[in-house]
Every structure is written in C-alpha cells, then in structure tokens.
Amino acid sequence: MPDKDPRRPFSIVIPTLNEEGFLPKLLTDLSKQDYRGFEVIVVDAKSKDKTLLKAREFQKKLPSLIILQSSRANVSLQRNMGAKKAKGKWIIFMDADNRIPRFFLTGVRYRTIKDNPDVFTCWCKTEEKGSEDKAIEVFLNLSLETLKLIDYPAALGALIGIKSKSFGKIGGFDVKTMFAEDGDFIREAFKKGFKFSVFRDPYYIYSFRRYKKVGKMKTLRNYVRLNLKKLIKLKIKHSKEYPMGGSNYDY
C-alpha cells in the first residue's frame, strides 16, 4: 500500500533489555508488513547480551530503524525517549517479545482512519495451545472491554497506540509508577477527554513468558490482586509484589 503522506504515519517504539532471543522475531515481523509507512525505534537499556547487535542486523531490512540507548532500565523512561524521537503521526508502543501478523499495520491504519481514536490498544492472542492459555487470553481481552465500559479504561503496555500530539499533552508515561503504568497512562488520556478504542482486529500475539516464570494462574491472580490494591489506593511494594513492573526488568 503506497504512502502518499510525506510524514510517516507510524512510529513503532520498542524498549529493550537483554532481548536477543525475542527482538529479532518482532523485527522480522515488522520487516514483512504489507504496509510500509512506519519507522522503528528501539530504546535499549544497556543490554549485556547481543540485543544491540541483533537490532543492527535489521538496518537494511528496516531502513527507518533508529537505535537509542537509555541510561537506565525503566520501561516508562525508555518509551518516553522513543516517543520524543518519533516522527510519525501515531506512536505505537510494543514489547520486544510481541509477534504481529503481516497485515497488522494495514489493519491498524484502517481502524484509526475509520474510528478516529486518540489512543488505542488491540486484542491479543497467544501462540500457546493449552486451555489455560486460552482462558488467560479471553480474560485479558474481556478485561479491556469491561474496564472501558465502566469508564476505568486500561491497556497492556505490550501494545498501546497514541497520536503524537496527544502523547505530548499527556506528558508521557510516569517513570515513578511502580505497577500498571500502562493503565495509568490510558486513564490519564481518558481524563483529558481523549477517545480510547479497543480494536478486536487486527490482533497481536502476546508473550506469556513472564507468566511461565512463576506460574500462569498464580501470576494472573497476583495481577488481579494488585489491580484491586491500586484501585483502593493501597501501597504496592514493587520489588516484592510485582517484579514484572515498569521500573525494572526482572524477567
């Protein structure tokens, strides 16, 4: 699909830390997209593995690839750095372990034109085949829909899209937030009157690798518990209660 707009519609921002095993798969998916109007910004936090080397190998397949280095590992800080560099009309934040189908950006372009949101996320799918995995997939997607209905919208940080001009008005992700910085970001946008959409299609493939580390259902139960604590404004001790959180990468 030709891009007649001299400004790239999409800037894909990917924060990384020691992602040599996952990032190349996502970059491969991006290099095969039907729609080509995008740039990719990888923001690395001093990886000790071959993440940067692997990223640089894609500079021919992704001529618009930009690689930045963060002074510390903080997913919110890294997203904000990438957004500051972004030139696209839309910024799409992705996790390095996402996978996307070939038609993903074509679908997003269609949805953003049709629905005209300011902020969006997409339903996810899992590559896993077990019934437990499918149950978690359904839970995550229905949670997005339910929270939107009760005016308490949220999104997984694995996939958030926002208009560049709207991102600037929100002020970015809060680098001090210990848990669910992604949900806080969406709700801040909602408070400012920005339109939030949940796209059921196109979907992206969400990695359950962090769930596997301590057990899928145990992680999900903990996630629900922490969200309830956040809702009633109880303090969350980040390092002990949520090692997957936004201010470190304990993967």
matplotlib code that plots the C-alpha trace (Angstrom):
import matplotlib.pyplot as plt

x = [0.0, 1.7, 2.2, 1.3, 1.9, 5.5, 5.2, 5.4, 2.0, 3.5, 6.5, 7.0, 8.8, 10.3, 12.0, 14.6, 16.9, 18.6, 16.1, 18.4, 16.1, 12.9, 13.6, 14.7, 11.4, 9.4, 11.8, 11.3, 7.6, 7.9, 10.1, 7.4, 4.5, 2.2, 2.1, 5.4, 4.7, 6.5, 9.7, 11.1, 12.7, 14.5, 15.4, 17.9, 18.9, 22.5, 21.8, 24.5, 23.6, 23.5, 20.4, 22.0, 24.0, 20.8, 18.9, 21.6, 21.4, 18.0, 19.1, 19.0, 15.6, 14.2, 15.9, 13.9, 15.3, 16.6, 18.5, 18.7, 20.4, 18.9, 21.0, 18.9, 16.4, 13.0, 10.3, 8.4, 11.6, 12.5, 9.1, 9.3, 12.7, 11.4, 8.3, 10.5, 12.4, 9.3, 8.3, 5.1, 1.5, 1.0, 3.3, 2.8, 4.5, 5.3, 7.1, 10.1, 8.5, 5.3, 4.6, 2.4, 0.8, 1.8, -1.4, -1.1, -0.2, -2.6, -5.3, -4.3, -4.2, -7.8, -9.1, -7.5, -9.0, -12.4, -12.7, -10.5, -9.5, -6.7, -5.5, -6.0, -5.0, -5.7, -6.9, -4.2, -3.8, -1.5, 0.6, 0.1, -2.5, -3.4, -6.9, -5.3, -3.6, -6.8, -8.6, -6.0, -6.3, -10.0, -9.7, -7.2, -9.4, -12.7, -11.0, -10.1, -13.7, -15.2, -12.9, -13.7, -17.5, -17.1, -15.1, -11.9, -10.0, -6.7, -4.4, -1.4, 1.8, 2.7, 0.5, -0.5, -1.1, -1.5, -1.5, 1.8, 0.1, -2.0, 1.1, 2.7, -0.5, -0.5, 3.2, 4.3, 4.5, 5.2, 8.7, 8.0, 4.9, 5.7, 2.8, 0.4, 2.0, 0.3, -3.2, -2.4, -1.3, -4.6, -6.7, -4.8, -5.7, -9.3, -9.4, -8.2, -11.1, -9.2, -11.1, -9.9, -10.6, -10.1, -9.6, -10.6, -8.9, -6.1, -4.7, -1.2, 0.4, 1.2, 4.0, 3.3, 6.9, 6.7, 3.6, 5.5, 8.3, 6.1, 3.1, 0.4, -2.6, -0.6, 0.7, -2.8, -4.2, -1.4, -2.1, -5.8, -5.0, -2.5, -5.1, -7.6, -5.0, -4.2, -7.9, -8.4, -5.1, -3.1, 0.7, 2.4, 5.9, 7.2, 10.3, 8.5, 5.0, 5.5, 8.9, 7.5, 6.8, 7.7, 10.8, 12.9, 13.1, 13.2, 12.3]
y = [0.0, 3.2, 6.0, 9.4, 11.3, 12.6, 12.1, 8.5, 7.5, 5.2, 5.2, 1.8, 2.2, -0.9, -0.7, -3.5, -5.1, -8.4, -9.3, -11.1, -14.1, -12.2, -8.8, -10.4, -12.2, -8.9, -7.0, -9.8, -9.4, -5.7, -6.1, -8.3, -5.9, -5.2, -1.6, 0.2, 3.7, 3.3, 3.8, 1.6, 3.0, 0.5, 2.0, -0.2, -0.1, -1.2, -4.8, -7.3, -9.8, -9.4, -7.3, -4.3, -6.4, -8.3, -5.0, -3.5, -6.6, -5.3, -1.8, -3.0, -4.7, -1.7, 1.4, 3.6, 1.7, 4.0, 2.6, 4.7, 3.9, 4.6, 5.4, 3.0, 0.2, 1.8, 0.9, 4.2, 6.2, 4.2, 4.7, 8.4, 8.6, 6.8, 9.0, 12.1, 10.9, 9.7, 11.5, 9.6, 10.8, 7.8, 6.2, 2.5, 1.1, -2.6, -5.1, -6.8, -10.2, -9.4, -11.0, -9.5, -10.8, -9.5, -7.4, -5.8, -2.2, -2.3, -3.2, -0.5, 2.1, 1.1, 1.2, 4.5, 6.1, 4.5, 5.1, 8.2, 7.5, 9.4, 6.3, 2.6, -0.9, -4.2, -7.6, -10.2, -13.8, -16.5, -19.0, -21.5, -24.2, -25.2, -24.5, -22.5, -20.2, -19.6, -18.8, -16.2, -14.8, -14.4, -12.9, -10.2, -9.3, -9.2, -7.2, -4.5, -4.3, -4.4, -1.7, 0.6, 0.1, 1.2, 4.3, 2.9, 2.1, 0.2, -1.4, -3.8, -2.0, -4.6, -2.7, 0.9, 3.3, 7.1, 10.2, 12.0, 15.3, 13.6, 11.9, 15.4, 16.7, 13.7, 14.2, 10.7, 7.6, 8.2, 6.9, 6.7, 4.4, 1.0, -1.0, -0.7, 2.4, 1.4, 1.6, 4.9, 6.3, 5.3, 6.7, 10.0, 10.2, 9.4, 12.1, 14.6, 13.7, 11.7, 9.0, 5.5, 2.5, -1.2, -2.9, -6.6, -6.8, -6.6, -8.6, -9.1, -12.1, -11.6, -13.5, -15.4, -15.9, -13.8, -15.8, -19.0, -17.9, -18.1, -20.0, -18.6, -18.7, -17.6, -14.6, -13.8, -13.9, -11.7, -9.2, -9.0, -8.6, -5.8, -4.0, -4.1, -2.6, 0.1, 0.8, 1.4, 3.2, 0.8, 0.9, -1.7, -2.8, -3.1, -5.3, -7.9, -7.8, -7.2, -8.0, -7.6, -3.9, -0.7, 0.4, -2.7, -5.8, -8.8, -11.2]
z = [0.0, -1.1, 1.4, -0.1, 3.2, 3.4, 7.2, 8.3, 9.8, 12.4, 14.8, 16.5, 19.9, 21.4, 24.9, 25.3, 27.9, 27.1, 24.3, 21.9, 21.8, 21.1, 19.4, 16.1, 15.8, 16.2, 13.8, 11.3, 11.5, 11.1, 8.0, 6.4, 6.9, 4.0, 4.9, 4.8, 6.2, 9.5, 11.4, 14.2, 17.3, 19.6, 23.0, 24.8, 28.4, 28.3, 27.4, 28.4, 25.6, 21.8, 21.7, 20.0, 17.6, 16.6, 16.2, 13.9, 11.6, 10.6, 9.4, 5.7, 6.1, 8.1, 6.6, 9.1, 12.1, 14.9, 17.9, 21.1, 24.4, 27.8, 30.9, 33.0, 32.7, 33.1, 30.6, 31.0, 30.6, 27.5, 26.0, 26.6, 25.0, 21.9, 21.7, 21.8, 18.8, 16.9, 13.7, 13.0, 13.3, 15.5, 18.1, 18.8, 21.8, 21.6, 23.8, 22.3, 22.7, 20.8, 17.4, 14.8, 11.6, 8.2, 7.9, 11.4, 10.4, 7.4, 9.8, 12.3, 9.6, 8.5, 12.1, 13.0, 9.9, 10.4, 14.2, 14.6, 18.2, 20.0, 21.9, 21.2, 22.0, 20.3, 21.4, 21.9, 21.0, 22.3, 20.4, 23.2, 22.6, 26.1, 27.6, 30.5, 28.0, 26.0, 29.3, 30.1, 26.6, 26.9, 30.4, 29.2, 26.2, 28.1, 30.8, 28.3, 27.2, 30.7, 32.1, 29.1, 29.7, 33.4, 32.5, 34.0, 30.8, 30.7, 28.3, 28.4, 27.9, 25.3, 22.7, 23.1, 20.2, 20.5, 18.3, 18.7, 19.6, 22.3, 23.8, 24.3, 26.0, 28.5, 29.3, 28.7, 31.0, 34.7, 35.3, 39.1, 38.8, 40.3, 38.9, 35.9, 34.5, 31.2, 32.8, 34.4, 31.1, 29.4, 32.2, 32.1, 28.4, 29.3, 31.9, 29.4, 27.1, 24.5, 22.7, 23.6, 21.3, 21.7, 18.4, 18.2, 14.9, 14.0, 16.9, 18.1, 19.7, 23.4, 25.1, 28.3, 29.1, 32.3, 33.4, 33.0, 35.3, 38.4, 37.1, 34.7, 37.0, 40.0, 38.1, 36.9, 40.4, 41.6, 38.8, 39.7, 43.4, 42.7, 40.5, 43.3, 45.7, 43.2, 42.8, 46.5, 46.8, 48.9, 48.6, 46.4, 47.3, 43.8, 44.1, 46.2, 44.8, 41.1, 39.7, 36.1, 36.7, 34.9, 36.9, 36.4, 34.2, 36.4, 33.6]

ax = plt.figure().add_subplot(projection="3d")
ax.plot(x, y, z, "-o")
ax.set_aspect("equal")
plt.show()
